[in-house]
């Protein structure tokens, strides 16, 4: 009897850095999650970083908090809150829509087809669901369900360690301002001075005139401001402006591959830090002509 030779399962190899876009996509549509889990099975170890967790808190967790706070007001109506928060002019419109459509087991077609009492009950139901979803998102990112470890020793980011906190009715500020001597003990400035001078030159060589406003350019500006000013203290917004570059620095020496859907920033970053870049795409989502 003849047939195909038995295919041995591939042994996972490599240590993968998952950037924030990958972590966000793993919480979104089921099809994306399935695609990513198949890809991630090829790697022996999976890592995120503390700054990725900060960005995760600043995006999907923050939008959950924003929706929760809109729903907790006395007399809040689900359809009214949903319509207000899904105004097309807001930059997080797609993320908010994702939360309403995929996280909340609450649905009302139209405010014209529901009574005020029913609408208020739906608002209460959605608010209570978010009170479970918000801490669960933070727990998931920080657990072995998500990654083998969060790389945090280099940066020691205070904002990453803080779980979303609810006081009585509302959540506190998800990313409070950083103040050295009060709530900031990280070593981000020392890390930048020690590890970015050579990186700056490599990043500059990849920038063209059309990239003047790119995240790479902003990261270079943040790094140079710290190197030139010995007393410079970065805020959480500064760290987010340096975003992907700081995430890569946190992971340098621990990973072999960098996975992201953002090739524009991560290709040059990976080249500069000797990572093998893996561009994440979702071919099944392409619009067919």
C-alpha positions as CSV (number, residue, x, y, z in Angstrom):
1,X,0.0,0.0,0.0
2,X,1.3,3.4,-0.9
3,X,0.3,6.8,0.4
4,X,1.6,10.1,1.7
5,X,4.5,9.8,4.1
6,X,3.5,10.6,7.7
7,X,4.2,14.3,8.4
8,X,5.8,14.9,11.7
9,X,4.4,17.9,13.6
10,X,6.6,21.0,13.4
11,X,8.6,21.6,16.6
12,X,8.0,25.2,17.7
13,X,11.1,27.3,17.6
14,X,12.0,30.9,18.2
15,X,11.0,33.5,20.8
16,X,8.3,35.8,19.5
17,X,7.7,39.4,20.6
18,X,4.0,40.3,20.2
19,X,3.4,44.0,19.7
20,X,0.3,45.8,20.9
21,X,-1.6,45.3,17.6
22,X,-1.2,41.5,17.9
23,X,-2.5,41.5,21.4
24,X,-5.4,43.7,20.5
25,X,-6.3,41.5,17.5
26,X,-6.3,38.4,19.8
27,X,-9.2,39.9,21.7
28,X,-11.2,40.9,18.7
29,X,-12.9,38.8,16.1
30,X,-12.9,35.1,16.4
31,X,-11.4,34.7,12.9
32,X,-8.4,36.9,13.8
33,X,-7.9,35.0,17.1
34,X,-7.9,31.7,15.3
35,X,-5.5,32.9,12.7
36,X,-3.1,34.3,15.3
37,X,-3.2,31.2,17.5
38,X,-2.2,29.0,14.6
39,X,0.7,31.3,13.8
40,X,1.8,31.6,17.5
41,X,1.9,27.8,17.8
42,X,5.1,27.9,15.7
43,X,7.0,29.7,18.4
44,X,8.5,28.1,21.5
45,X,8.0,31.2,23.6
46,X,5.8,34.2,23.3
47,X,6.5,37.6,25.0
48,X,4.9,41.0,25.5
49,X,6.4,44.0,27.3
50,X,5.4,46.3,30.0
51,X,4.9,49.2,27.5
52,X,2.7,47.0,25.4
53,X,0.5,46.6,28.4
54,X,0.4,50.3,28.9
55,X,-0.8,50.7,25.3
56,X,-3.3,47.9,25.8
57,X,-4.6,49.8,28.9
58,X,-4.7,53.1,26.9
59,X,-6.7,51.6,24.1
60,X,-9.2,48.7,24.6
61,X,-9.3,48.9,28.4
62,X,-9.7,52.7,28.3
63,X,-12.5,52.5,25.8
64,X,-14.3,49.9,28.0
65,X,-13.9,52.3,30.9
66,X,-15.3,55.2,28.8
67,X,-18.3,53.2,27.9
68,X,-18.8,52.0,31.5
69,X,-18.7,55.6,32.7
70,X,-21.2,56.7,30.1
71,X,-23.6,53.9,31.2
72,X,-23.3,54.4,35.0
73,X,-25.0,57.9,35.1
74,X,-28.4,58.0,36.7
75,X,-31.1,57.3,34.1
76,X,-28.5,56.2,31.5
77,X,-30.0,54.6,28.4
78,X,-28.2,52.0,26.4
79,X,-29.1,53.2,22.9
80,X,-28.4,56.8,23.8
81,X,-24.9,56.0,25.2
82,X,-24.2,53.7,22.2
83,X,-25.2,56.4,19.7
84,X,-23.2,59.1,21.5
85,X,-20.0,57.0,21.8
86,X,-20.2,55.8,18.2
87,X,-20.0,59.3,16.6
88,X,-17.9,58.8,13.5
89,X,-15.7,61.8,14.3
90,X,-14.0,60.0,17.2
91,X,-10.6,58.4,16.5
92,X,-11.5,55.3,18.5
93,X,-14.8,54.7,16.7
94,X,-13.9,51.2,15.4
95,X,-12.6,50.0,18.8
96,X,-15.7,51.3,20.5
97,X,-17.9,49.6,17.9
98,X,-15.9,46.3,18.5
99,X,-16.7,46.5,22.2
100,X,-20.4,47.1,21.6
101,X,-20.7,44.4,18.9
102,X,-18.4,41.7,20.3
103,X,-17.9,42.1,24.1
104,X,-21.4,43.1,25.3
105,X,-24.2,40.6,25.2
106,X,-26.7,43.4,25.0
107,X,-28.5,44.5,21.9
108,X,-31.2,47.1,20.9
109,X,-31.8,47.8,17.3
110,X,-33.1,51.3,17.7
111,X,-34.2,53.7,20.5
112,X,-37.5,54.0,18.6
113,X,-38.2,50.3,19.1
114,X,-37.6,50.1,22.9
115,X,-39.2,51.7,25.9
116,X,-37.2,53.9,28.2
117,X,-37.5,51.4,31.0
118,X,-36.1,48.6,28.8
119,X,-33.4,50.9,27.5
120,X,-32.3,51.7,31.1
121,X,-32.2,48.0,32.0
122,X,-30.0,47.3,29.0
123,X,-27.7,50.1,30.2
124,X,-27.4,48.5,33.6
125,X,-26.8,45.1,32.1
126,X,-24.0,46.3,29.9
127,X,-22.4,48.3,32.7
128,X,-22.3,45.2,34.9
129,X,-20.8,43.1,32.1
130,X,-18.1,45.7,31.7
131,X,-17.2,45.5,35.4
132,X,-16.3,41.9,34.6
133,X,-14.7,42.5,31.2
134,X,-12.3,45.3,32.3
135,X,-10.4,43.4,35.0
136,X,-10.5,40.3,32.8
137,X,-8.8,42.0,29.9
138,X,-6.0,43.1,32.2
139,X,-5.7,39.7,33.8
140,X,-5.6,38.0,30.4
141,X,-2.8,40.2,29.1
142,X,-0.8,39.5,32.2
143,X,-1.3,35.8,32.3
144,X,0.0,32.6,30.7
145,X,-3.1,32.5,28.6
146,X,-1.7,35.4,26.7
147,X,2.1,35.1,26.8
148,X,4.8,33.1,28.5
149,X,6.1,36.3,30.2
150,X,5.9,40.1,30.1
151,X,9.3,41.5,29.7
152,X,9.5,44.3,32.3
153,X,12.8,44.3,34.1
154,X,14.5,46.8,31.8
155,X,11.9,49.5,32.0
156,X,10.1,48.7,35.3
157,X,7.1,50.7,34.2
158,X,4.8,51.8,37.1
159,X,1.8,52.4,34.9
160,X,1.9,48.8,33.5
161,X,1.7,47.3,37.0
162,X,-1.5,49.1,38.0
163,X,-4.7,47.2,37.4
164,X,-7.8,49.1,36.5
165,X,-9.3,50.3,39.8
166,X,-13.0,50.9,40.4
167,X,-14.0,53.1,43.3
168,X,-17.6,52.9,44.3
169,X,-19.3,53.7,40.9
170,X,-16.5,54.9,38.6
171,X,-13.1,53.8,37.5
172,X,-10.1,55.9,38.4
173,X,-7.8,57.3,35.7
174,X,-6.5,54.4,33.8
175,X,-3.1,56.0,33.2
176,X,-2.4,58.7,35.8
177,X,0.4,61.2,35.2
178,X,3.9,60.1,36.1
179,X,5.6,62.1,38.9
180,X,9.1,61.1,40.0
181,X,9.1,60.8,43.8
182,X,5.3,60.3,43.9
183,X,4.2,57.5,41.7
184,X,7.1,57.0,39.3
185,X,10.0,54.7,40.0
186,X,10.7,53.4,36.5
187,X,14.1,53.7,34.8
188,X,13.0,54.7,31.3
189,X,15.3,57.7,31.1
190,X,18.4,55.6,32.2
191,X,17.4,52.9,29.7
192,X,17.2,55.4,26.8
193,X,20.6,57.0,27.6
194,X,22.2,53.5,27.8
195,X,20.6,51.8,24.8
196,X,19.4,54.3,22.2
197,X,22.4,56.4,20.8
198,X,23.3,53.7,18.3
199,X,19.7,52.8,17.6
200,X,18.9,56.5,16.8
201,X,21.5,56.5,14.0
202,X,20.1,53.2,12.6
203,X,16.5,54.6,12.7
204,X,17.5,57.9,11.1
205,X,19.0,56.0,8.2
206,X,15.6,54.4,7.5
207,X,13.6,57.6,7.6
208,X,12.8,59.4,4.4
209,X,11.2,62.8,4.0
210,X,7.8,61.3,3.8
211,X,8.3,59.8,7.2
212,X,8.8,63.1,9.0
213,X,5.7,62.7,11.1
214,X,5.9,58.9,11.6
215,X,6.2,57.2,15.0
216,X,9.8,56.5,14.3
217,X,10.6,60.2,14.0
218,X,8.6,60.9,17.2
219,X,10.6,58.2,19.0
220,X,13.9,59.6,17.8
221,X,12.8,63.1,19.1
222,X,11.8,61.6,22.5
223,X,15.2,59.7,22.8
224,X,17.2,62.8,21.8
225,X,15.4,65.0,24.3
226,X,16.4,62.6,27.1
227,X,20.0,62.3,25.9
228,X,20.5,66.0,25.6
229,X,18.8,66.9,28.9
230,X,20.2,65.0,32.0
231,X,17.2,66.1,34.1
232,X,14.5,65.2,31.6
233,X,11.6,63.3,33.1
234,X,9.3,61.5,30.6
235,X,5.5,61.3,31.0
236,X,3.4,58.3,30.1
237,X,2.5,60.2,26.9
238,X,6.1,60.6,26.0
239,X,6.7,56.9,26.4
240,X,3.7,56.2,24.2
241,X,5.1,58.5,21.6
242,X,8.3,56.4,21.6
243,X,5.9,53.4,21.5
244,X,7.2,50.6,19.3
245,X,10.8,51.6,19.7
246,X,10.6,51.3,23.5
247,X,8.8,48.0,23.2
248,X,11.6,46.7,21.0
249,X,14.3,47.9,23.4
250,X,12.5,46.1,26.3
251,X,12.6,42.9,24.3
252,X,16.1,43.2,22.9
253,X,18.2,40.2,23.9
254,X,15.2,38.1,24.8
255,X,13.4,37.5,21.5
256,X,14.3,36.3,18.0
257,X,11.2,37.4,16.1
258,X,9.0,40.5,16.1
259,X,5.3,40.0,15.1
260,X,3.2,42.9,14.1
261,X,0.6,44.1,11.5
262,X,2.4,47.4,11.4
263,X,5.2,46.9,8.9
264,X,5.9,50.6,8.5
265,X,7.5,50.9,11.9
266,X,8.4,47.3,12.8
267,X,10.4,46.5,9.7
268,X,13.1,49.1,10.3
269,X,13.0,48.6,14.1
270,X,13.5,44.8,13.6
271,X,16.4,45.4,11.2
272,X,18.0,47.8,13.7
273,X,17.7,45.4,16.6
274,X,18.4,42.2,14.6
275,X,14.9,40.7,15.0
276,X,13.3,38.6,12.3
277,X,10.2,40.6,11.4
278,X,6.9,38.7,10.8
279,X,4.2,40.7,9.1
280,X,0.7,39.8,10.4
281,X,-2.0,39.9,7.8
282,X,-5.6,38.6,7.6
283,X,-6.1,37.6,3.9
284,X,-9.6,36.3,4.6
285,X,-10.7,39.9,5.5
286,X,-9.8,41.4,2.2
287,X,-12.7,42.7,0.3
288,X,-13.3,40.7,-2.8
289,X,-14.0,42.6,-6.0
